[in-house]
């Protein structure tokens, strides 16, 4: 028989998956290290278990103890899972910006969760850092994991994630791209990879409202850089001990809106259901694409699972409330999703009477015309009306003799803004080509209906 003794033995050895449609504009080969395959659905399982095991060896964590930690959710999940197997209790503090799904998941694992305000300094007694420290002092037989300053965090990735990536890429990796929060993932993985090949570039993805980028570039810890942000899992308002600036070659900031929209794009274009930090990582990589060549091999860490963001980045109402979903991000394929399966067309060599009959049968006001399998023109009811009233048009006349120029074409991923631009320039409709090669037609009425 082949089986694991417990769920903790399944941590690690996650797959590398090539990204395709999502990164068509990037010259390099881009691979995602999909950490959702860990049993707790995030990369934090690795360091959570390592911190516990090291604490046990050092005598800091003993049977019957309570594990206390400030967490955005994923580390707490890893700690709670290990605590169940090893027989510990858990108390977690988190911030009110974290998704409800993360809090509910921690509670499902039997943890007590205390939600603290986001918009306070780390030193403020109300912050989730300060509250977790106070709880350790007040709770007998307790241990604080302290993922930010506990170097077992970095060690876990030096011992596991780095070697996995090196072996999976056969040492061909040229760039590592990671969202930076505690710093353990990027610095542990990056340190190992740079020891194997010093030419490997390690790029950290930061967010606006975080101190990392400016500190890396200037050595100045600027409190004016700090303000609340929405992106989860990356950025900090202090410098964790696990962040080794010597390992990280550069930081790239990504704004909340771009990170949120890209989180949704990963699912739509690659079928990989991942969370907010993955969206930030890909958005940051796209901002840096001019620094890459076709010979480069990029590995991006996809930290956690999309189910933890169903009430946020994957909720249209939540996105609209924050101004992240605007009309320009509604695509042409969104406008035709309720259209019939097949586009009605007609051949250029057919008589006008056939076009009128088809338009009547299907209740349409215009019909694209094809010649030799290609779109060659269009007939619409207002044009036919003018011809029939003004020029005594006979219905046995050939369509190619009276048709208007072909409709402009857009792709399914083009924005509603591009579609309306064509419609505002005198076109009655626009053709849209979808990924499967099929065509649909978008009219002014489709835009009105959508609005």
C-alpha positions in Angstrom: 0.0 0.0 0.0 1.0 3.6 -0.6 -0.2 6.2 1.9 0.9 9.1 4.1 0.9 8.8 7.9 -0.8 12.2 8.3 -1.8 15.2 6.2 1.5 17.1 7.1 3.5 14.6 5.1 1.8 15.9 1.9 3.3 19.4 2.2 5.6 20.4 -0.6 6.5 19.0 -4.0 4.0 21.3 -5.7 3.9 21.5 -9.5 5.3 24.0 -12.0 2.7 24.9 -14.6 3.5 26.8 -17.8 1.4 30.0 -18.3 0.2 30.7 -21.8 -2.6 33.1 -22.8 -2.0 35.2 -19.6 1.6 36.0 -20.6 1.4 36.3 -24.4 2.9 39.7 -24.2 6.0 38.5 -22.3 8.9 37.2 -24.4 10.2 34.8 -21.7 8.9 31.4 -20.7 6.8 31.8 -17.5 6.2 29.0 -15.1 3.9 29.2 -12.0 4.8 27.3 -8.8 1.3 26.5 -7.8 1.3 26.3 -4.0 -2.4 25.6 -3.8 -1.5 21.9 -4.0 -0.4 22.0 -0.4 -3.0 20.6 1.9 -3.8 24.0 3.5 -4.0 25.4 -0.1 -1.1 27.8 0.4 2.7 28.1 0.5 2.5 29.0 4.2 2.0 25.3 5.1 5.8 24.8 4.5 7.0 27.5 7.0 4.2 26.9 9.5 5.3 23.3 10.0 9.0 24.2 10.0 8.5 26.9 12.7 6.6 24.4 14.9 9.1 21.6 14.4 12.0 23.9 15.2 10.3 25.3 18.3 9.7 21.7 19.5 13.4 20.8 19.0 14.4 24.0 20.9 11.9 23.2 23.8 9.9 26.3 23.2 6.7 24.4 22.2 5.6 21.5 24.4 2.6 19.2 24.6 -0.6 21.0 25.6 0.7 24.5 24.7 -1.2 27.2 22.8 0.1 28.6 19.6 -0.5 32.3 19.2 0.2 34.2 16.0 -0.8 37.4 14.0 -1.7 36.2 10.6 -3.4 37.3 7.4 -4.9 33.8 7.2 -2.7 31.5 5.4 0.0 31.0 8.0 -2.7 30.5 10.5 -4.2 27.8 8.4 -0.9 26.0 8.2 -0.3 26.3 12.0 -3.9 25.2 12.8 -3.6 22.2 10.6 -0.3 21.1 12.2 -1.7 21.9 15.6 -4.6 19.4 15.1 -2.1 16.6 14.2 0.3 17.5 17.0 -2.2 18.4 19.7 -1.9 22.1 20.3 -4.5 24.9 20.7 -4.4 28.0 18.5 -5.3 31.7 19.0 -4.9 34.0 16.0 -5.1 37.7 15.5 -5.8 39.1 12.1 -6.8 42.4 10.5 -10.2 43.6 9.4 -9.1 43.9 5.8 -8.7 40.1 5.4 -11.4 38.2 3.6 -14.2 36.6 5.6 -13.4 33.3 4.0 -9.9 33.3 5.6 -11.3 34.0 9.1 -14.0 31.3 8.6 -11.4 28.8 7.5 -9.3 29.4 10.6 -12.4 28.9 12.8 -13.2 25.7 10.9 -9.9 24.3 12.1 -10.8 25.0 15.7 -8.8 28.2 16.1 -9.9 31.3 18.1 -9.7 34.3 15.9 -9.5 38.0 17.1 -10.0 40.6 14.4 -8.0 43.9 14.8 -8.1 47.2 13.0 -5.8 47.6 9.9 -5.3 51.3 10.0 -3.1 51.5 13.0 0.7 51.5 13.5 2.3 48.1 14.4 3.3 49.5 17.8 -0.4 50.5 18.5 -1.8 48.3 21.3 -4.8 47.6 19.0 -2.7 46.2 16.1 -2.8 42.5 15.4 1.0 42.4 16.1 0.6 44.0 19.5 -2.5 42.0 20.4 -0.8 38.7 19.7 2.2 39.7 21.8 -0.1 40.7 24.7 -1.9 37.4 24.4 1.4 35.4 24.7 2.2 37.3 27.9 -1.2 36.7 29.3 -1.6 33.0 28.3 0.3 30.4 30.3 2.1 27.7 28.3 1.9 29.6 25.0 4.3 30.2 22.1 4.2 32.9 19.5 5.2 31.7 16.0 6.2 35.2 15.0 6.4 34.4 11.2 7.9 37.9 10.5 11.0 37.5 12.6 11.2 33.8 13.0 14.0 32.7 10.7 12.6 29.2 10.4 10.3 30.8 7.9 13.2 31.6 5.6 14.8 28.2 6.4 11.8 26.3 5.2 12.0 27.7 1.8 15.8 27.4 1.6 15.4 23.7 2.4 12.3 23.0 0.3 11.0 25.5 -2.2 14.4 26.5 -3.6 15.6 23.0 -4.2 12.3 22.0 -5.8 12.4 24.9 -8.3 16.0 24.2 -9.1 15.3 20.5 -9.8 12.1 21.1 -11.7 13.7 23.7 -14.0 16.9 21.6 -14.3 18.8 24.7 -13.2 17.5 26.7 -16.1 15.6 29.3 -14.1 16.8 32.9 -14.8 14.2 34.9 -12.7 12.2 34.3 -9.5 9.2 36.6 -9.0 7.5 36.6 -5.6 5.1 38.8 -3.7 6.8 40.0 -0.5 5.1 40.0 2.9 7.1 38.3 5.7 10.0 37.8 3.3 10.5 34.1 4.1 9.4 32.8 0.7 11.5 35.1 -1.5 14.6 35.2 0.7 14.8 31.5 1.5 14.0 30.4 -2.1 16.1 33.2 -3.6 19.1 32.5 -1.3 19.2 28.8 -2.4 18.8 29.6 -6.1 21.5 32.3 -6.0 23.9 29.9 -4.3 23.4 27.6 -7.2 23.6 30.4 -9.8 24.5 33.9 -8.8 23.1 35.3 -12.1 19.5 34.4 -11.2 17.5 37.6 -10.7 15.1 37.7 -7.7 12.3 40.2 -8.1 10.0 41.2 -5.2 6.5 42.4 -5.8 5.4 45.2 -3.4 2.3 47.3 -3.1 1.6 51.0 -2.7 1.3 51.7 1.0 4.3 49.4 1.8 7.8 50.4 2.8 9.8 47.7 1.0 10.6 49.3 -2.4 11.8 52.7 -1.1 13.9 51.1 1.6 15.6 48.8 -0.9 16.4 51.7 -3.2 17.4 54.3 -0.7 18.0 52.6 2.7 15.4 55.0 4.2 12.5 53.7 6.2 9.9 56.4 5.2 6.8 56.4 7.3 5.2 58.7 4.7 5.1 55.7 2.4 2.7 53.9 4.7 -1.0 54.0 4.2 -3.8 51.4 4.1 -4.1 49.2 1.0 -6.4 46.5 -0.1 -4.0 43.9 -1.6 -3.7 40.9 0.7 -0.6 38.9 1.5 2.2 41.3 0.4 3.7 44.6 1.6 4.4 45.7 5.2 4.6 48.8 7.3 7.7 47.6 9.1 10.8 45.5 8.2 10.5 41.8 9.1 13.7 40.0 10.0 13.0 37.5 7.3 13.4 40.2 4.6 17.0 40.1 3.4 17.5 43.0 1.0 20.7 41.5 -0.3 18.8 38.5 -1.8 16.2 40.7 -3.6 17.5 42.4 -6.7 14.6 44.8 -7.1 11.1 45.6 -5.9 8.2 46.5 -8.2 5.0 48.1 -6.8 1.6 47.1 -8.1 -1.5 49.1 -7.2 -4.6 47.5 -5.7 -6.8 47.7 -8.8 -4.3 46.1 -11.1 -3.6 43.3 -8.6 -7.3 42.6 -8.2 -8.1 42.6 -11.9 -5.1 40.3 -12.6 -6.2 37.9 -9.9 -9.4 37.4 -12.0 -7.5 37.2 -15.3 -5.4 34.3 -14.1 -8.5 32.2 -13.6 -10.1 33.3 -16.8 -7.1 32.7 -19.0 -5.3 29.8 -17.4 -7.9 28.0 -15.3 -5.8 28.3 -12.2 -7.8 29.5 -9.2 -5.4 31.5 -7.1 -5.5 34.5 -4.7 -4.7 38.2 -4.6 -0.9 37.9 -4.2 -0.7 35.9 -7.4 -2.5 38.6 -9.3 -0.1 41.2 -7.9 2.9 39.0 -8.9 1.7 38.6 -12.5 0.8 42.3 -12.8 4.3 43.2 -11.5 5.9 40.8 -14.0 4.0 42.4 -16.9 5.3 45.8 -15.7 8.9 44.4 -15.9 8.5 42.5 -19.2 10.8 44.8 -21.1 13.7 43.5 -19.0 13.1 39.9 -20.2 14.1 38.1 -23.4 13.0 34.9 -25.2 15.8 33.0 -23.6 14.7 33.7 -20.0 12.9 31.2 -17.8 10.7 32.9 -15.1 9.2 31.2 -12.1 6.3 33.0 -10.3 5.1 31.9 -7.0 1.3 31.4 -6.8 0.9 31.6 -3.0 -2.7 30.6 -2.2 -6.1 29.5 -3.4 -8.9 31.7 -4.9 -11.6 30.4 -2.6 -10.2 32.7 0.1 -11.2 35.7 -2.0 -14.7 34.8 -3.2 -16.2 37.7 -1.2 -13.7 40.1 -2.5 -11.7 40.0 -5.7 -14.1 37.4 -7.2 -17.2 39.3 -6.1 -18.4 41.8 -8.8 -20.2 44.0 -6.3 -17.2 44.3 -4.1 -15.0 45.2 -7.1 -17.5 47.8 -8.3 -17.7 49.4 -4.9 -14.0 50.1 -5.0 -14.0 51.3 -8.6 -12.1 48.3 -9.8 -14.7 47.2 -12.3 -15.3 49.9 -14.8 -16.9 49.8 -18.3 -13.5 49.7 -20.1 -12.9 46.3 -18.4 -16.1 44.8 -19.7 -15.1 42.8 -22.8 -16.7 42.2 -26.2 -17.3 38.5 -25.2 -19.2 39.7 -22.1 -21.6 41.5 -24.4 -22.4 38.5 -26.6 -22.5 35.8 -23.9 -26.3 35.5 -24.1 -26.4 35.5 -27.9 -27.5 32.5 -29.9 -24.8 30.0 -30.7 -24.4 30.8 -34.5 -24.1 34.1 -36.3 -26.6 34.5 -39.2 -24.8 35.4 -42.4 -25.6 35.4 -46.2 -23.6 34.9 -49.4 -22.7 37.9 -51.6 -24.1 36.1 -54.7 -27.5 35.6 -53.3 -30.5 37.9 -54.2 -31.6 40.6 -51.8 -34.9 38.8 -51.3 -33.0 36.0 -49.5 -31.4 38.6 -47.1 -34.8 40.1 -46.3 -36.3 36.7 -45.7 -33.5 35.8 -43.3 -33.7 39.1 -41.5 -37.4 38.6 -41.0 -37.1 35.0 -39.9 -34.4 35.7 -37.2 -35.7 39.1 -36.2 -32.4 40.9 -37.0 -31.8 44.3 -38.4 -28.5 43.6 -40.2 -26.8 40.6 -41.7 -23.1 40.2 -42.4 -22.3 39.2 -46.0 -19.7 36.5 -46.9 -17.7 36.0 -50.1 -15.4 32.9 -50.4 -15.7 32.3 -46.6 -14.6 35.9 -45.7 -16.7 38.8 -44.5 -17.1 41.1 -47.5 -19.9 43.4 -46.5 -23.2 43.9 -44.6 -26.8 44.7 -45.2 -28.9 46.5 -42.7 -32.6 47.4 -42.8 -32.2 51.2 -42.9 -29.9 50.9 -46.0 -32.3 48.6 -47.7 -35.2 50.9 -46.9 -33.5 53.9 -48.5 -32.6 51.9 -51.6 -36.1 50.4 -52.1 -37.8 53.8 -51.6 -35.4 56.0 -53.4 -34.1 53.8 -56.2 -36.9 51.3 -56.8 -34.6 48.4 -55.8 -35.8 45.0 -57.0 -35.4 42.2 -54.6 -33.8 39.9 -57.2 -30.8 42.1 -57.4 -27.6 40.5 -56.1 -26.5 41.4 -52.6 -22.9 42.2 -53.6 -24.2 45.0 -55.8 -25.9 46.8 -52.9 -24.1 45.8 -49.7 -22.3 48.2 -47.5 -18.6 47.7 -46.5 -17.8 44.9 -44.1 -18.3 45.5 -40.4 -15.2 46.2 -38.3 -13.9 43.3 -36.2 -12.7 43.1 -32.6 -11.5 40.1 -30.5 -13.5 38.7 -27.6 -11.0 40.2 -25.1 -11.2 43.7 -26.5 -12.9 46.3 -24.1 -16.3 47.7 -24.4 -14.6 51.0 -24.9 -13.0 49.8 -28.2 -16.4 48.5 -29.3 -18.2 51.7 -28.7 -15.4 53.6 -30.5 -16.3 51.8 -33.7 -20.0 52.3 -33.1 -19.5 56.0 -32.6 -17.8 56.3 -36.0 -20.9 55.5 -38.0 -20.9 51.7 -37.9 -24.3 50.1 -37.0 -22.6 47.0 -35.6 -19.3 45.3 -34.9 -18.2 41.7 -35.5 -16.5 40.0 -32.5 -14.3 36.9 -33.0 -14.2 34.6 -30.0 -11.4 32.2 -28.9 -13.1 29.2 -30.5 -13.1 30.9 -33.9 -16.8 31.7 -33.9 -18.2 35.1 -34.7 -21.0 37.2 -33.1 -22.3 40.6 -33.9 -22.6 43.5 -31.4 -25.1 46.3 -32.0 -25.9 49.5 -30.3 -28.8 47.7 -28.7 -26.3 45.3 -27.0 -24.5 48.2 -25.4 -27.7 49.8 -24.2 -28.9 46.5 -22.8 -25.7 46.0 -20.9 -25.7 49.5 -19.5 
